[in-house]
Amino acid sequence: MNFKMNIKQRLQQLKSVLPKHVTLVAVSKTKPVDDLMEAYHAGQRIFGENKIQEMAEKYQQMPKDIQWHMIGHVQTNKVKYMAPFVDLIHGVDRLKLLNEINKQAQKHSRCIDCLLQIKIAEEDSKFGMTTNDAENLLKSSAFKDLKNIKIVGVMGMASFTNDTDQIRTEFNTLKSTFDLLKNTEQQMHIVSMGMSGDYPLAIDCGSTMIRVGSHIFGARNYS
C-alpha cells in the first residue's frame, strides 16, 4: 500500500487491476464518514461494515445509492437494526440467524440477500459452517419455508498465516463448496473471499467479491 496516495488514488489503483467479474467491497469499519465520502466521490458504492449499529449510523448520514454489506459476525438480536436497508449479509452461519433475517425482512416487505459463511480456516476464532452443514441446510424443509431471504453465494476467511499454500488450499475449498452448493441453490453466483493481504490469490482461486479495507483507507484505529 502506498501511504503517499490519498483514498481516491488508492481506490483507483486497486480498481485498475481488478478483473471485470470481481466486485470490490470497501471495508470501512472504524473509519469516519469523511473517509467513506472521499471513496464515494471517487465512485465507490459498496461499503462493508462489521458492526450493525455503526453501519446503521453511517447509513443515516450518507447517500442512499450506497449498497451496505454486513461482513462481520451477526448477532441475532441486532438484525432488526439493519433489516430496512442492508443489501447483503456475508456471515450467515446458522439456521436460527436465517430465520431472524427472514422475519425482519418480512416486516419491511423485503427479500434480503445472504451468503453462507463456510469455515475454511483452521483457527478456532473463525466462524462458519461445514460444507455438509450448508448442504443439509439448503435441502431442509425449514429453509424452503423462508421466502424473504435469498442465498446468493458463500463467504470464507482464510487462516491468518504467511503460508501461501495453506491459504490457496483454503480458498480452493471454498470455491469447491460453492460449486457443490450451486447444484442445490441455483441463484448462487457470489464467492466472497480475499482481503487486503490475499485478494490476488483469492481471485486466482475463483473469488468474485473481495473485501478490502486497509489498502483503501489505511490502517484502522481500534482505540
C-alpha positions in Angstrom: 0.0 0.0 0.0 1.3 3.4 -0.9 0.8 5.8 2.0 1.7 8.8 -0.1 -1.6 8.3 -2.1 -4.9 9.5 -0.9 -8.1 7.4 -0.7 -9.2 8.2 -4.2 -5.8 7.4 -5.7 -5.6 4.0 -3.8 -9.1 3.1 -4.8 -8.4 3.9 -8.5 -5.2 2.0 -8.5 -6.9 -1.1 -6.9 -9.8 -1.0 -9.4 -7.5 -0.6 -12.3 -6.1 -4.1 -11.7 -9.3 -5.9 -10.8 -10.9 -8.3 -13.3 -14.3 -7.1 -14.5 -16.1 -10.0 -12.8 -14.8 -9.2 -9.4 -16.8 -6.9 -7.1 -15.0 -4.6 -4.6 -16.4 -4.2 -1.2 -14.7 -1.2 0.5 -14.3 -2.3 4.2 -15.0 0.9 6.1 -15.3 -0.3 9.7 -13.9 2.2 12.3 -13.4 4.8 9.6 -15.1 8.2 9.8 -17.9 9.2 7.3 -15.5 11.8 5.7 -13.2 8.9 4.6 -16.2 7.0 3.2 -17.4 10.1 1.4 -14.0 10.5 -0.2 -14.3 6.9 -1.6 -17.9 7.6 -2.6 -16.9 10.7 -4.6 -14.2 8.5 -6.3 -17.1 6.3 -7.5 -17.2 3.6 -4.8 -20.8 2.5 -4.0 -20.4 -0.7 -2.0 -19.2 -0.5 1.7 -18.7 -3.3 4.2 -19.1 -2.9 8.0 -18.7 -5.5 10.7 -20.8 -3.8 13.4 -24.5 -3.3 12.7 -25.0 -0.2 14.8 -22.0 1.6 13.2 -23.3 0.6 9.8 -26.8 1.9 10.6 -25.4 5.3 11.8 -23.4 5.7 8.6 -26.4 4.7 6.5 -28.4 7.6 8.1 -25.7 10.1 7.3 -24.7 9.0 3.7 -26.2 9.0 0.2 -28.9 6.4 -0.3 -27.5 4.9 -3.5 -24.9 3.1 -1.4 -25.0 -0.7 -1.0 -24.3 -1.7 2.6 -22.8 -5.1 3.2 -22.6 -6.7 6.7 -19.4 -8.6 6.7 -18.9 -9.4 10.4 -20.4 -12.0 12.7 -24.1 -11.3 13.1 -25.9 -11.4 16.5 -29.5 -12.4 16.0 -30.9 -9.7 18.3 -29.3 -6.9 16.1 -30.7 -8.0 12.8 -33.7 -5.6 13.2 -31.4 -2.6 13.0 -30.1 -3.3 9.5 -33.2 -5.1 8.0 -34.6 -1.9 6.4 -31.6 -1.2 4.3 -28.8 -3.9 4.2 -28.0 -5.2 0.7 -26.0 -8.3 1.5 -25.2 -10.2 4.7 -22.0 -12.1 4.3 -21.7 -14.0 7.6 -24.7 -16.3 7.8 -23.6 -19.4 9.7 -26.8 -20.9 11.2 -30.5 -21.5 10.5 -31.6 -19.6 13.6 -29.9 -16.5 12.1 -31.6 -17.1 8.7 -35.0 -17.3 10.5 -34.5 -14.0 12.1 -33.3 -12.3 8.9 -36.3 -13.7 7.2 -38.7 -12.5 9.9 -37.2 -8.9 9.9 -37.1 -8.7 6.1 -40.8 -9.7 6.1 -41.6 -6.8 8.4 -40.1 -4.4 5.8 -41.6 -6.2 2.8 -38.1 -7.0 1.6 -36.1 -10.0 0.4 -32.6 -9.9 1.8 -29.6 -11.5 0.0 -27.3 -13.6 2.2 -24.1 -15.6 1.9 -23.4 -18.8 3.8 -20.2 -18.5 5.8 -18.1 -21.6 5.4 -15.3 -22.3 7.9 -12.2 -22.9 5.8 -9.6 -21.7 8.3 -8.0 -23.9 10.9 -8.3 -21.1 13.6 -11.0 -21.7 16.2 -11.7 -18.0 16.2 -13.2 -18.1 12.7 -16.9 -18.6 12.4 -18.7 -20.7 9.7 -20.4 -23.9 8.9 -19.0 -27.0 7.3 -19.8 -27.9 3.7 -22.1 -30.7 4.9 -24.0 -28.4 7.2 -24.5 -25.9 4.4 -25.7 -28.6 2.0 -28.1 -30.0 4.6 -29.4 -26.6 5.4 -30.2 -25.8 1.7 -32.0 -29.1 1.3 -34.1 -28.8 4.5 -37.8 -28.0 4.6 -37.2 -25.3 7.2 -35.0 -23.4 4.7 -37.5 -23.8 1.9 -40.1 -22.1 4.1 -38.1 -18.9 4.2 -39.5 -16.6 1.5 -37.8 -13.3 2.4 -34.2 -14.3 2.1 -32.1 -15.4 -0.8 -28.9 -17.4 -0.6 -26.7 -15.8 -3.4 -23.3 -17.4 -2.6 -20.7 -18.2 0.0 -18.2 -16.4 2.1 -15.0 -17.6 3.8 -11.9 -16.2 5.6 -8.6 -17.9 5.2 -6.2 -18.5 8.1 -4.0 -15.6 9.3 -0.7 -17.0 8.1 2.1 -16.3 5.7 1.8 -19.9 4.3 0.6 -19.2 0.7 0.0 -22.9 0.0 -2.3 -23.2 3.1 -4.3 -20.1 2.1 -4.6 -21.4 -1.5 -5.9 -24.7 -0.2 -8.5 -23.0 2.0 -9.6 -20.7 -0.9 -9.9 -23.8 -3.2 -12.0 -25.5 -0.5 -14.5 -22.5 -0.5 -14.7 -22.5 -4.3 -15.3 -26.3 -4.4 -18.0 -25.8 -1.7 -19.6 -23.1 -3.9 -19.6 -25.4 -6.9 -21.3 -28.1 -4.9 -23.9 -26.0 -3.3 -24.8 -24.3 -6.5 -26.4 -27.6 -7.6 -28.9 -27.2 -4.8 -29.3 -23.4 -4.9 -29.3 -22.2 -8.5 -29.4 -18.5 -7.6 -25.8 -18.6 -6.1 -23.3 -16.5 -8.0 -21.0 -14.9 -5.4 -17.8 -16.3 -3.9 -16.8 -13.7 -1.3 -13.1 -14.3 -0.4 -10.0 -12.3 -0.2 -8.9 -9.3 1.8 -6.2 -6.6 1.6 -3.4 -9.2 2.2 -4.5 -12.0 0.0 -7.1 -10.8 -2.6 -4.9 -11.5 -5.7 -4.6 -15.2 -4.6 -8.3 -15.3 -3.8 -9.1 -14.0 -7.4 -6.8 -16.7 -8.8 -8.8 -19.3 -6.8 -12.2 -18.1 -8.2 -13.3 -15.2 -5.9 -15.9 -12.9 -7.4 -16.1 -10.5 -4.5 -13.2 -9.2 -2.4 -13.4 -7.3 0.9 -10.6 -4.7 1.1 -10.1 -2.1 3.8 -6.6 -1.0 4.7 -5.4 -0.9 1.1 -8.0 1.8 0.5 -8.4 3.6 3.8 -5.1 2.9 5.6 -4.5 1.2 8.9 -7.5 1.0 11.2 -7.8 2.8 14.6 -9.3 0.5 17.2 -8.7 2.7 20.2 
